[in-house]
Amino acid sequence: MFAPALARASVSIAVSWEWLLHESSSACIVTAMESRGAWENGRIYTFTRVHIDRAVAGSLATGGDAWVRTMGGVVGDIGQRVEGEAALAPGQSSLLFLRPGPSTVIPHSFEVTARGQGHFPLESADPKLPLRIAPGHALGLLVRPRVIQTDASSRLAAEVLLGRTVDEAVREVAATWNQTHAP
């Protein structure tokens, strides 16, 4: 006799590198400081205060703080989980691609562009080695878009960044940012 097993997964269409940059107003290296859950329009959102360790491109400045709104979280004894959403852990440093969010709870907050696909934790197996770009922990399966292209716009954001050092990733963002934000 076979019993069904519980499977948890999500599937998302992978975003291109150029699309991620174009849709973002800022790219920055941040450290998550504190989080709080709140109800907004019948859903739970988590608001995380981040410190901007290094502004890479866009409107945010090094040394400042910003609030980042992500779907899901806990309010009281009620929790909601959203597969594929960015998960910012206090004390964790990440490369984030951000855009202004529509929040009424914390005005002028940001949201992670393309949800979890715009969140790249920084990790290193050896503290003597430079930090590297790691995949987000809640992405699920990323499926390549069905559009067939042979130019640079077919590069997926994860393919461009994963495994690179922070400095390599910063150079890659800088090399493409102005092209995707031309007037």
C-alpha positions in Angstrom: 0.0 0.0 0.0 1.3 3.5 -0.9 0.4 6.6 1.1 0.7 10.0 -0.6 3.6 12.1 0.6 3.3 15.8 1.3 5.1 17.9 -1.2 5.8 21.6 -0.9 7.1 23.5 -3.8 6.6 26.6 -6.0 7.3 27.3 -9.6 8.2 30.8 -10.9 9.1 32.1 -14.3 12.7 33.2 -14.1 13.3 36.9 -14.7 16.0 38.1 -17.1 18.9 40.1 -15.8 18.0 43.2 -17.8 14.3 43.0 -16.7 15.4 42.8 -13.0 17.6 45.9 -13.4 15.0 47.8 -15.4 12.2 47.2 -12.9 14.4 48.2 -9.9 14.9 51.7 -8.5 17.9 50.6 -6.4 20.4 47.8 -6.0 22.3 47.6 -2.7 24.1 45.5 -0.3 22.1 45.5 3.0 22.0 43.9 6.4 18.6 43.1 7.8 18.2 44.7 11.3 14.7 44.1 12.6 11.4 42.8 11.3 7.7 43.2 12.2 4.5 41.7 10.8 1.4 43.8 10.0 -1.9 43.3 8.4 -2.4 45.2 5.2 -5.4 44.7 2.9 -6.3 41.4 4.4 -2.8 39.9 4.2 0.1 39.7 6.4 3.3 41.5 5.3 6.7 41.6 7.1 8.4 44.9 7.2 12.2 44.6 7.7 14.4 47.5 8.5 17.7 47.2 6.5 20.9 49.1 6.8 22.4 50.0 3.4 26.0 48.8 3.7 26.8 49.6 0.1 24.7 51.4 -2.5 25.4 49.8 -5.8 23.0 51.7 -8.2 19.9 53.8 -8.0 18.3 56.1 -5.4 19.4 54.7 -2.0 22.6 55.9 -0.3 25.2 54.0 1.6 24.8 54.4 5.4 21.1 54.9 5.4 18.3 52.7 6.4 15.2 51.6 4.5 12.1 49.5 5.2 11.5 46.5 2.9 8.0 45.0 2.7 7.7 41.2 1.9 4.5 39.1 1.7 3.9 36.7 4.6 4.9 36.7 8.2 3.4 36.5 11.6 1.0 38.7 13.5 0.0 37.5 17.0 -0.7 33.8 16.6 -1.5 33.9 12.9 1.1 33.3 10.3 1.1 33.3 6.5 3.8 31.8 4.2 4.3 32.9 0.6 6.4 30.6 -1.5 8.9 32.4 -3.7 9.0 35.5 -1.6 12.2 37.0 -0.3 13.0 36.1 3.3 15.2 38.6 5.1 16.8 37.2 8.2 18.0 39.6 10.9 21.8 39.9 10.8 22.0 38.4 7.2 23.6 40.5 4.5 22.2 40.4 1.0 22.3 42.0 -2.4 18.8 43.4 -2.9 17.1 44.8 -6.0 14.4 47.1 -4.8 11.5 49.2 -6.0 9.1 51.5 -4.2 6.3 49.6 -2.5 2.6 50.5 -2.2 2.4 50.1 1.5 0.0 52.1 3.7 1.5 50.7 6.9 5.0 52.1 6.4 4.9 54.8 3.7 8.0 55.1 1.5 8.9 51.4 2.1 10.4 49.3 -0.7 9.6 45.8 -2.0 12.0 43.3 -3.5 11.8 43.3 -7.3 10.6 40.0 -8.6 10.0 38.8 -5.0 12.7 36.2 -4.1 14.4 36.5 -7.5 15.6 40.0 -6.5 17.1 38.7 -3.2 20.6 37.3 -3.1 22.1 36.4 0.3 25.8 36.8 0.8 27.6 33.7 2.1 31.1 32.3 2.5 32.2 28.8 3.6 35.4 30.3 4.9 35.6 33.6 6.8 39.0 34.3 5.2 37.4 34.2 1.7 35.3 37.0 0.2 31.5 36.7 0.4 29.7 35.3 -2.6 26.3 35.6 -4.0 24.1 32.7 -3.0 20.6 31.7 -4.1 17.6 32.8 -2.0 16.3 30.0 0.3 12.6 30.1 -0.7 12.7 30.3 -4.5 11.4 26.9 -5.5 11.8 25.9 -9.1 12.7 28.6 -11.7 11.5 27.9 -15.2 13.1 29.6 -18.1 10.7 31.8 -20.1 9.5 30.3 -23.4 10.7 33.3 -25.3 13.7 32.3 -27.5 16.3 35.0 -27.8 19.9 34.9 -28.8 21.1 38.3 -27.5 22.2 39.3 -24.0 18.6 39.9 -22.8 18.1 36.1 -22.5 20.5 36.0 -19.5 18.7 35.1 -16.4 19.4 37.2 -13.3 20.4 34.1 -11.2 22.8 33.0 -14.0 24.5 36.3 -14.0 25.1 36.6 -10.2 25.2 33.2 -8.4 28.6 32.2 -7.2 30.2 35.6 -7.9 32.0 37.6 -5.3 30.3 40.8 -4.1 32.8 43.0 -6.0 32.2 41.0 -9.2 28.4 41.3 -8.8 28.7 45.1 -8.1 30.7 45.5 -11.3 28.1 43.5 -13.3 25.3 45.7 -11.9 27.2 48.9 -12.7 28.0 47.7 -16.2 24.3 47.1 -17.1 22.4 49.6 -14.9 22.7 52.7 -17.1 21.6 50.7 -20.2 18.4 49.6 -18.5 17.6 53.0 -17.1 18.3 55.2 -20.1 15.7 58.0 -20.5 
